Structure formats: structure tokens, C-alpha cells
Amino acid sequence: MPHNRFQNPFRPGAGHKPPYLAGRQMETDEFKKLLEQQIILQNMVLTGLRGVGKTVLLDDWKPLAIKADWLWVGTDLSESTSLSEERVAIRLFTDLAVVTAGVVLSDQEARQIGFNRPREKRQVTLDFDTLIGIYKATPGLVADKLKAVLEIVWSCLHRDGVRGIVFAYDEAQNLADHAERNEFPLSLLLDVFQSLQKKEIPFMLVLVGLPTLFPKLVEARTFSERMFRVIFLDRLLEKDSRDAITKPIEQHADCPVKISPSSVGVIIRESGGYPYFIQFICREVYDLFLQKYEAGVKAPTVPVQDIIRKLDSDFFAGRWARVTDRQRELLFVIARLDNADGEFTVQEISQKSKAKGTAEKPFSASHISQMLATLTTAGLIYKNRHGRYSFAVPLLNRFITRQESEEV
């Protein structure tokens, strides 16, 4: 049987849609409810660790919104976008212009925004230049200018039967205020959308990012707690993990690769139910099983250790290389906690570090807090609003345990 007839269906890339999107129906149903709002009372925050499928799910929601007569704009937010309030405004105009550039203003609408050139008979559209022109011509602060532009946009779209606009932004944890520079781009975004929604303009925010996102929103504006519906995307349930492994292969009835129930169980266990790890392990298993099949091996087994070693090298090693020796010692202590896969406190870490044979030198609570702050900046740890910490990378505790075994 020709090898190229069966391309490997599994895609362990960043944001790549899997061949079968397992689970996530509850989260999708919640998003659909938000699309039914006549007046926007709640926006969406979709959060979770890396590798749980946030970007994939966001992409899956886009056609649902469009089908419900919403326009969809957005992109990934970079750190540079968050440098100033004006950069956030330009980001919004850039994304908005993609869907509004074809909107032609009537003569009356054009005159209202300052385009009074009847002899030229030039059509005025809501393209980027027009949006920026309105912005610059409006007096006031950045927030005043931005609200004015968005209100004009809605007045033009409303007559065309548009239900609303979804502003969807991935990597939104990169947004931040900068009080030392008197720049508050995150607060600006929240203030502007709250103001528009109070005026019953159906512009809805969908912000996607790491678990540090929502605490940032609340710190910037306390009303964020009431402004957003927060969904934490977690690992897949066992049934959904099983579907993510088996469904892509079952779609090809004559595919020679068959994964036995026992092998499926191994993949579920080693992946922890995290979608990225399922895709990574299944891609390796698929290639190996197809090679074994062509070599005449009838019942290949999953080479767990070899695949995990490759996963360590491809996914974890780069992050681990940036950690100092003392930070690694602290991470070894955390990985030994019974609740290392969940939430833990400074006190629990301190007590564990004092246990015999756990650390060469116990850690004080103040030292732990300082190091956790550094590890949070490095993207290895995150702190929730209740003062508890978790690993910011899925299955990092397992990787750390493996590293400790190798160093002993």
C-alpha cells in the first residue's frame, strides 16, 4: 500500500486545528449564548495553559459568529501593541478596516464626519484612512477619539443589518498599563468598550490568553469582574481524549494504522489529556506504526520513553535552559508536592523544602515569593487572584521530576 496515501493527520503545531476537535461543546455553547445578546452585558475571556487549544477554539468560533450575522475582527496582540494608548487605537482601526472598507457613506454621513466635497463625487468609505482621519479630527483624549470613531462606524453598519462586531484578540495577556509612562492601553480598551456597551452598541470583546489575563483585567478595572464571562479551558476528559486519538484514523476506513485500546490508554496517560500533547504523541505513534506496518510488524507498541524524550527536547527544554540552578532547586521542591499538578501556596513550598532530603538549603517564605515572581515573568509559574500558584506550562511537574532523576 503506497505510503503517501496516508498522510499523518495529527498536527502538533501552535494554533493548528486538529483533524478532530474533541470536547469543547460546553465552551462553544457559552459563546453562542453571548452571541444572542441584544445588549452586551457580558464579554468573553477564554483562558488556560499553553497547549489546551485556546487559539483553535477561537478560530472555530469565528464562523459561528459570522453565521449569526456578526462581523469578526481581531488578531494576536503583541507586546508592542500595548506600549501606548494610541497603538491600541491604531490596532483596532487596522483590524476594523478589513470589514468596513467596503461600507460606502451617504452624502449626509460623509458631511457629518467632515467629507464635504460634492463636486469631486468621490465615494467615501470606512477604510483605514477614513477611520484615522476621523480619529485625528476629533478633539479630546485618546479615549474620546476612539469612542467617536467606533460610534460613527456603528451608525453606518447598523443600517446595513449587521447584528454587531466581535473584537477577538489572542495573546491578550500581553496587554498592560504603564503608569510610569502615563500610558494605560489596557484600561483604555476596557473603558471604551464599557462605554459603548452602555450606549447599547453591540461591540463585544473576546480576549484569549494565559491565566494571568483575567487578574490583569481586574487589576486595571475592577468592573471587569462583571464585564466578562470567564472560561478556563482545561485538559480533555478521558472520553474526549479517546476521540481526539481515534477519530482522525477512523475517518480513513482502509488506513493500515490501527491504535489498540491499550495504546490509546498509554497516550491518554502520557498526554495528560492536553490537546497539544495528544497531537504530538499521536503524530509520532502514527509515523512509527505506519513504518512498522510496511516492514511487516503486525503488533507494534508505543515507544513511550523515546517519544517523551523527544517531547522534552522539543517543548520543555528551551524553557528549562533559562532557569538558574537555585530556581531549579525550588522547582524540584514544588514538583514533589502532592498538589504540584494543581494549585500550591508559598507556605506549602516552604514546608516541603524543610523536609529531609528535599532541598540542600530550605527556602524562606520571602525568598520563595521573590523567586516565584521571577518564574512568573519567565512564564513558568502563574499566580491566581486568590494568592495561589500553579505551573503555567502543562505537565511541567512531570518534566521537572524526570530532570531531577537524571541529575541524581
Buried (B, 14 or more C-beta within 10 A) or exposed (E): EEEEEBEBBBBBEEEBBBBBBBBBEEBBEBBEEBBEBEEBEBBBBBBBBBBBBBBBBBBBBBEBBEEEEBBBBBBEBEEEBBBBBBBBBBBBBBBBBBBBBEBEBEEEBBBEBEBEEEEEEEEBBBBBEBBBBBBEEBEEEBBEBBBBBBBBBBBBBEEEEBBBBBBBBBBBBBBBBBEEEEBBBBBBBBBBBBBBBEEEBBBBBBBBBBBBBBBBBBBBBEEBEEBBBBBEBBBBEEEBBBBBBBBBBEEEEEBBBEBEEEBBBBBBEBBBBBBBBBBBBBBBBBEBBBEBBEEEEEEBBBEBEEBBEBBBEEBBEEBBEEBEEEBBBBBBBBBBBEEBBEBBBBEBBBBBBEEEEBBEEBBEEEBBBEBBEBBBEEBBBBBEEEEBBBBBBBBBBBBBBBBBEEEE
